[in-house]
Amino acid sequence: MYERAILHLDLDSFFASVECVKNSDLIGKPLIIGGLSSRGVVASCSYEARKFGVHSAMPMKMALRLCPHAIVLRGDMDSYSTYSQLVTEVISDEAPHYEKASIDEFYLDISGMDKYFGCFKWSGELRHKIIKETGLPISFGLSINKLVSKVSTGEAKPNGTKEVPSGTEKAFLAPLSTAKIPGVGTETYKKLSFMGVRTIKILSEIPIKLLEREFGKWGRQLWEKANAIDYSPVVPYHEQKSMSKERTFHEDTLDLQYIRSLLMDMTDKLAFELRNANKLTACITVKIRYADFNTFTKQKKITYTAQDNTLVKHVLNLFEQLYQRRQLIRLVGVKFSDLVHGSYQIDLFEDTIEQLSLLTQLDRIRHRFGADAISRGSVLVKGKGG
C-alpha cells in the first residue's frame, strides 16, 4: 500500500518511435533524428543506434562515425507535437491528477488508488491503453515520489515497468551510479567521481555540510536526492498559450539601431524562458506602437524552435517588414505563441554543436545569476526604456 503514489511515464526514444509508427520499414533499424549537416546535433535516436554509442546532443559527425549505416532524418516537430497530444488525451481521460513535464514525459499522482484497483495494476492498464491507441512504446516507474519514480523509469527502459514498493526507496537507489540522479550533469558527476563518490549509497552517507562546502546549495539537494527525499508535488497541467515582452520608451524614438538591439535582447530572454520551460514556439509576432498611438503587428509561422539566433533572425525580419511609416516609435514588443513541450531545450534540428555549447553556458549563467545577467552589449550601453 502507498500512502503517496507517484507514477512517472516516459515515451521511449520518442522522436524515433514516432517515425517508426509513421513508417514501419524503420522498425528495428538504427535511426538518428537531428541536424543533417556534418555540424548538426543528434536530437534523438533509436535503441538500435544507441547500441553503437549514439546518444542525444552528440555531434552528428561523431554519431555517423559510430554508426555509419544509420538512417538519418531531420525530424518533424509538428508530428511529434500531434502524437504527444494523443498521449496527453489518453492520460487526461484516465488520470485524476497529472503533470506534463515535457513533450514525452508525465507525472501522475494516483494516491489512494490502492483502495480500489491497486496502483501498479492501474498503471499497467493505462500504459497498455496508451500503446494500443498511439502505437508508441512507453515505460513507467511507480514509487512514493517523483524522484524515485523517474529513476525507476530509467531502469525499466526500454518499454518496461518498474515498481519501487514503499519503504525500499533507499535500497533501490543505493547501488546505482550518481549519474542516474536527475539533475546530475557531466561536471557534477566528474567532481563526485574525483571525490571517490560513484554510487548513490556513498553519496547518501556524506555529511550535508561537506556537500554544501563543495557544491553550495546544490549540495543539500544532492544529499536529499541520494536519500530518496523528494516532496515536490505533481503540478496540474495547464497549457501555456503564449509568452511575450514589451517595452514602452520614456521618450518616443527613431533610434532604429537601439530598437533592433532591444528586440534582440527581448527575444534572447523569451528564448531562455522557452528553454527553461522545455517549450518550443512555432509562431512569432512583432508589435509596434507609434507616437500617435496607432499600433501594428506582424506575425509569422515558423518551424518549432527555442534557439536564440533563429528567433532573432525572424523577429528582425518582421520588424523590417512592419516598420513602414518612418514615425517616432513609442513601444515595441515580441510574442511567441503556438507553444508545445519540447523534450530538449533547444532546436537540435538547426543547431550546430558550437551553438549548443554556447547556449548551454549562457543558460547556466542565467540560471545562476538571473535572466538579466547577460544582455546584448548595445542594450546595456544605451538603456532608454521603462
C-alpha positions as CSV (number, residue, x, y, z in Angstrom):
1,M,0.0,0.0,0.0
2,Y,1.2,3.5,-0.9
3,E,0.4,6.5,1.4
4,R,1.5,8.6,-1.6
5,A,1.8,7.1,-5.0
6,I,3.5,8.9,-7.9
7,L,3.6,7.4,-11.4
8,H,6.2,8.6,-13.9
9,L,5.5,7.8,-17.6
10,D,8.2,8.4,-20.3
11,L,7.8,7.7,-24.0
12,D,10.8,5.6,-25.3
13,S,13.1,7.4,-27.9
14,F,10.0,9.5,-28.6
15,F,11.1,11.2,-31.9
16,A,12.5,7.9,-33.3
17,S,9.4,6.0,-32.2
18,V,7.0,8.4,-33.9
19,E,9.0,8.0,-37.1
20,C,8.7,4.2,-36.8
21,V,4.9,4.5,-36.3
22,K,4.7,6.6,-39.4
23,N,6.9,4.3,-41.5
24,S,7.1,0.7,-40.3
25,D,10.1,0.0,-42.6
26,L,12.2,1.9,-40.0
27,I,11.3,-0.5,-37.2
28,G,14.4,-2.4,-35.9
29,K,16.9,-0.2,-37.8
30,P,19.4,2.2,-36.4
31,L,17.7,5.6,-36.7
32,I,19.0,9.1,-35.9
33,I,16.9,12.2,-35.7
34,G,18.7,15.6,-35.9
35,G,20.6,18.1,-38.0
36,L,21.6,16.8,-41.4
37,S,24.8,18.8,-41.8
38,S,28.1,17.5,-40.5
39,R,28.0,20.2,-37.8
40,G,24.4,19.2,-36.7
41,V,23.4,17.6,-33.4
42,V,21.6,14.4,-32.6
43,A,18.1,15.2,-31.2
44,S,17.0,11.5,-30.7
45,C,17.9,8.0,-31.8
46,S,16.5,4.5,-31.7
47,Y,17.8,1.9,-29.3
48,E,19.4,0.1,-32.3
49,A,21.6,3.2,-32.8
50,R,22.3,3.5,-29.1
51,K,24.0,0.1,-29.1
52,F,26.7,1.8,-31.2
53,G,27.2,4.6,-28.6
54,V,25.0,7.2,-30.2
55,H,23.1,9.5,-27.9
56,S,21.2,12.8,-27.9
57,A,23.1,16.0,-28.0
58,M,26.0,14.2,-29.7
59,P,27.6,15.9,-32.8
60,M,26.1,14.2,-35.9
61,K,29.5,13.8,-37.3
62,M,30.6,11.6,-34.3
63,A,27.3,9.7,-34.4
64,L,27.8,8.7,-38.0
65,R,31.4,7.6,-37.3
66,L,30.0,5.3,-34.6
67,C,27.1,4.1,-36.7
68,P,27.8,4.8,-40.4
69,H,24.9,2.7,-41.6
70,A,22.3,4.6,-39.6
71,I,19.3,6.2,-41.3
72,V,19.3,9.9,-40.6
73,L,16.1,12.0,-40.6
74,R,15.7,15.7,-40.0
75,G,12.6,15.2,-37.9
76,D,9.1,16.8,-37.8
77,M,8.1,18.7,-34.7
78,D,4.6,19.0,-36.0
79,S,4.2,15.2,-35.9
80,Y,5.9,14.9,-32.6
81,S,3.5,17.5,-31.1
82,T,0.5,15.7,-32.5
83,Y,1.5,12.4,-31.1
84,S,2.3,14.0,-27.7
85,Q,-1.2,15.4,-27.7
86,L,-2.7,12.0,-28.4
87,V,-0.9,10.6,-25.4
88,T,-1.9,13.6,-23.3
89,E,-5.6,13.0,-24.2
90,V,-5.4,9.3,-23.2
91,I,-3.9,10.3,-19.8
92,S,-6.3,13.1,-19.3
93,D,-9.3,10.7,-19.8
94,E,-8.0,8.3,-17.2
95,A,-5.9,10.1,-14.6
96,P,-7.3,12.1,-11.7
97,H,-4.2,14.4,-11.4
98,Y,-1.3,14.7,-13.9
99,E,1.6,16.9,-14.9
100,K,3.1,17.1,-18.3
101,A,6.8,17.6,-17.7
102,S,7.8,17.7,-21.4
103,I,6.6,16.6,-24.8
104,D,7.2,12.9,-23.9
105,E,7.2,12.8,-20.0
106,F,4.4,12.8,-17.5
107,Y,3.9,12.6,-13.7
108,L,0.6,11.3,-12.2
109,D,-0.5,11.5,-8.6
110,I,-2.5,8.3,-8.1
111,S,-2.5,8.3,-4.3
112,G,-5.5,6.4,-2.9
113,M,-5.8,4.2,-6.0
114,D,-4.7,1.2,-3.9
115,K,-8.1,1.2,-2.1
116,Y,-9.9,0.5,-5.4
117,F,-7.7,-1.1,-8.1
118,G,-4.1,-1.3,-7.0
119,C,-1.7,1.4,-8.1
120,F,0.6,-0.9,-10.1
121,K,-2.3,-2.7,-11.8
122,W,-4.0,0.6,-12.8
123,S,-0.7,2.0,-14.1
124,G,-0.2,-1.1,-16.3
125,E,-3.6,-0.8,-17.7
126,L,-3.0,2.9,-18.5
127,R,0.3,2.0,-20.2
128,H,-1.4,-0.6,-22.4
129,K,-4.1,1.8,-23.4
130,I,-1.5,4.4,-24.5
131,I,0.4,1.8,-26.5
132,K,-2.8,0.5,-28.1
133,E,-4.2,3.9,-29.1
134,T,-0.9,5.5,-30.2
135,G,1.4,2.6,-31.2
136,L,4.2,4.2,-29.2
137,P,6.3,2.3,-26.7
138,I,6.2,3.8,-23.2
139,S,7.9,2.9,-19.8
140,F,6.8,3.8,-16.3
141,G,8.1,3.9,-12.8
142,L,6.0,3.8,-9.6
143,S,7.0,4.9,-6.1
144,I,6.3,7.3,-3.3
145,N,7.8,10.4,-5.0
146,K,8.7,12.0,-8.4
147,L,12.5,11.5,-7.9
148,V,12.4,7.7,-7.3
149,S,9.7,7.2,-9.9
150,K,11.8,9.0,-12.6
151,V,14.9,7.0,-11.8
152,S,12.9,3.7,-11.8
153,T,11.5,4.5,-15.2
154,G,15.1,4.8,-16.5
155,E,15.8,1.4,-15.1
156,A,12.7,0.0,-16.8
157,K,13.5,1.2,-20.3
158,P,13.0,0.2,-23.0
159,N,9.3,-0.4,-23.0
160,G,9.1,-1.7,-19.5
161,T,7.8,-1.1,-16.0
162,K,9.3,-0.8,-12.5
163,E,7.7,-0.6,-9.1
164,V,9.6,0.5,-6.0
165,P,7.5,-0.6,-3.0
166,S,7.1,1.9,-0.2
167,G,10.0,1.7,2.2
168,T,12.5,0.3,-0.3
169,E,13.4,3.6,-2.0
170,K,17.0,3.9,-0.5
171,A,17.8,0.3,-1.1
172,F,16.7,0.7,-4.8
173,L,18.8,3.8,-5.3
174,A,21.9,2.6,-3.3
175,P,23.8,0.6,-6.0
176,L,23.1,3.0,-8.9
177,S,25.6,5.4,-10.3
178,T,25.3,9.0,-9.1
179,A,24.9,9.8,-12.8
180,K,21.4,8.4,-12.6
181,I,20.3,11.2,-10.2
182,P,18.1,13.7,-12.1
183,G,20.0,17.0,-12.4
184,V,23.5,15.5,-12.0
185,G,25.2,16.6,-15.2
186,T,28.6,15.7,-16.6
187,E,30.6,18.2,-14.4
188,T,28.9,17.3,-11.2
189,Y,29.4,13.6,-11.9
190,K,33.1,14.2,-12.7
191,K,33.5,16.1,-9.4
192,L,31.8,13.4,-7.4
193,S,33.9,10.7,-9.1
194,F,37.1,12.7,-8.3
195,M,35.9,12.6,-4.7
196,G,35.5,8.9,-4.9
197,V,31.7,9.1,-4.9
198,R,30.4,6.9,-7.7
199,T,27.3,5.3,-6.2
200,I,24.2,6.8,-4.7
201,K,24.8,4.8,-1.5
202,I,28.2,6.5,-0.8
203,L,26.7,9.9,-1.7
204,S,23.8,9.4,0.8
205,E,26.4,8.8,3.6
206,I,28.4,12.0,3.1
207,P,27.6,14.8,5.7
208,I,25.4,17.6,4.3
209,K,27.9,20.3,5.4
210,L,30.7,18.7,3.4
211,L,28.5,18.6,0.3
212,E,27.4,22.2,0.8
213,R,31.0,23.2,1.1
214,E,31.8,21.5,-2.3
215,F,28.6,22.3,-4.2
216,G,26.9,25.2,-2.4
217,K,23.1,25.0,-2.1
218,W,23.1,22.1,-4.6
219,G,25.0,20.0,-2.0
220,R,21.9,19.7,0.2
221,Q,19.8,18.8,-2.8
222,L,22.3,16.1,-3.7
223,W,22.1,14.6,-0.2
224,E,18.3,14.7,-0.3
225,K,18.1,13.0,-3.7
226,A,20.6,10.4,-2.6
227,N,18.4,9.7,0.4
228,A,15.3,9.4,-1.7
229,I,13.8,12.6,-0.2
230,D,11.5,14.5,-2.6
231,Y,8.3,16.3,-1.6
232,S,7.7,18.1,-4.8
233,P,4.0,17.9,-5.8
234,V,2.5,16.9,-9.1
235,V,1.5,20.2,-10.6
236,P,-1.7,20.1,-12.6
237,Y,-1.2,20.5,-16.3
238,H,-2.2,23.8,-17.9
239,E,-1.0,24.5,-21.4
240,Q,0.6,28.0,-21.7
241,K,-0.7,29.7,-24.8
242,S,1.9,32.3,-25.3
243,M,4.7,34.4,-23.8
244,S,5.6,38.0,-24.6
245,K,7.7,41.1,-23.7
246,E,7.0,44.8,-24.4
247,R,9.0,48.0,-23.9
248,T,7.5,51.5,-23.7
249,F,10.1,54.2,-24.2
250,H,10.4,57.1,-21.8
251,E,10.7,59.3,-25.0
252,D,9.4,58.4,-28.4
253,T,12.4,57.4,-30.6
254,L,13.7,56.9,-34.1
255,D,16.9,55.2,-33.0
256,L,16.5,52.1,-35.1
257,Q,19.8,50.6,-34.1
258,Y,18.8,50.7,-30.4
259,I,15.3,49.4,-31.2
260,R,16.7,46.4,-33.1
261,S,19.1,45.7,-30.2
262,L,16.2,45.9,-27.8
263,L,14.2,43.5,-29.9
264,M,17.1,41.1,-30.0
265,D,17.5,41.3,-26.2
266,M,13.8,40.7,-25.6
267,T,14.0,37.7,-28.0
268,D,17.0,36.3,-26.1
269,K,15.2,36.5,-22.8
270,L,12.0,34.9,-24.2
271,A,14.0,32.1,-25.8
272,F,15.6,31.4,-22.4
273,E,12.1,31.3,-20.9
274,L,11.1,28.8,-23.6
275,R,14.1,26.5,-22.9
276,N,13.7,26.8,-19.2
277,A,10.1,25.6,-19.5
278,N,11.0,22.9,-22.0
279,K,9.0,24.6,-24.7
280,L,9.2,25.4,-28.4
281,T,7.4,28.1,-30.4
282,A,6.0,28.0,-33.9
283,C,4.6,31.5,-34.2
284,I,6.3,34.9,-33.7
285,T,4.5,38.3,-33.5
286,V,6.3,41.7,-33.5
287,K,4.4,44.8,-32.3
288,I,5.0,48.5,-32.9
289,R,3.1,51.4,-31.4
290,Y,3.9,54.8,-32.9
291,A,3.9,58.2,-31.1
292,D,0.3,58.8,-32.3
293,F,-0.7,55.5,-30.5
294,N,-1.5,53.7,-33.7
295,T,-0.5,50.1,-33.2
296,F,0.5,47.5,-35.8
297,T,1.5,43.8,-35.5
298,K,3.0,41.3,-38.0
299,Q,3.1,37.5,-37.4
300,K,4.9,34.6,-39.0
301,K,4.6,30.8,-38.6
302,I,8.0,29.1,-38.3
303,T,9.4,25.6,-37.6
304,Y,9.3,24.8,-33.9
305,T,12.3,26.1,-32.2
306,A,13.7,27.7,-29.0
307,Q,17.0,28.8,-30.5
308,D,18.2,32.4,-29.9
309,N,19.8,33.0,-33.3
310,T,16.9,31.6,-35.3
311,L,14.2,33.5,-33.4
312,V,16.2,36.8,-33.5
313,K,16.5,36.5,-37.3
314,H,12.8,36.1,-37.7
315,V,12.0,38.9,-35.2
316,L,14.3,41.4,-37.0
317,N,12.8,40.4,-40.4
318,L,9.3,41.0,-39.1
319,F,10.3,44.4,-37.7
320,E,11.8,45.5,-41.1
321,Q,8.6,44.5,-42.8
322,L,6.4,46.2,-40.2
323,Y,8.2,49.5,-39.8
324,Q,6.9,51.4,-42.8
325,R,5.6,54.7,-41.5
326,R,9.0,56.2,-40.5
327,Q,7.5,57.8,-37.5
328,L,8.6,58.1,-33.9
329,I,8.1,54.8,-32.1
330,R,6.5,54.6,-28.6
331,L,6.5,50.9,-27.9
332,V,7.9,47.6,-29.3
333,G,7.0,44.1,-28.4
334,V,7.7,40.4,-29.2
335,K,5.3,37.5,-28.6
336,F,5.8,33.7,-29.0
337,S,2.7,31.6,-29.5
338,D,1.8,28.1,-30.7
339,L,3.8,26.7,-27.8
340,V,4.5,23.0,-27.4
341,H,6.5,21.0,-24.9
342,G,10.0,20.0,-26.3
343,S,11.9,17.1,-24.9
344,Y,15.1,19.0,-25.5
345,Q,15.5,22.7,-24.6
346,I,16.8,24.0,-27.9
347,D,16.3,23.3,-31.6
348,L,18.6,20.4,-32.3
349,F,17.4,20.2,-35.8
350,E,19.1,23.5,-36.7
351,D,21.8,24.0,-34.1
352,T,25.5,23.2,-34.5
353,I,27.5,21.7,-31.7
354,E,29.2,25.1,-31.2
355,Q,25.9,26.9,-30.8
356,L,24.7,24.2,-28.5
357,S,27.7,24.6,-26.2
358,L,27.4,28.4,-26.2
359,L,23.7,28.4,-25.3
360,T,24.4,25.8,-22.6
361,Q,27.0,28.1,-21.0
362,L,24.8,31.2,-21.3
363,D,21.8,29.4,-19.8
364,R,24.0,28.2,-16.9
365,I,24.9,31.8,-16.1
366,R,21.2,32.9,-16.4
367,H,20.1,30.1,-14.1
368,R,22.8,31.1,-11.5
369,F,22.6,34.9,-11.6
370,G,19.2,35.6,-13.2
371,A,17.8,36.1,-16.7
372,D,19.2,39.7,-16.8
373,A,22.8,38.6,-16.0
374,I,23.6,38.6,-19.8
375,S,22.3,41.1,-22.3
376,R,23.5,42.3,-25.6
377,G,26.1,45.0,-25.3
378,S,24.3,47.6,-27.4
379,V,21.3,47.4,-25.0
380,L,23.5,47.8,-21.9
381,V,25.2,50.8,-23.4
382,K,22.0,52.6,-24.1
383,G,19.2,51.7,-21.8
384,K,16.4,54.2,-22.7
385,G,13.2,52.4,-21.9
386,G,11.0,51.6,-19.0
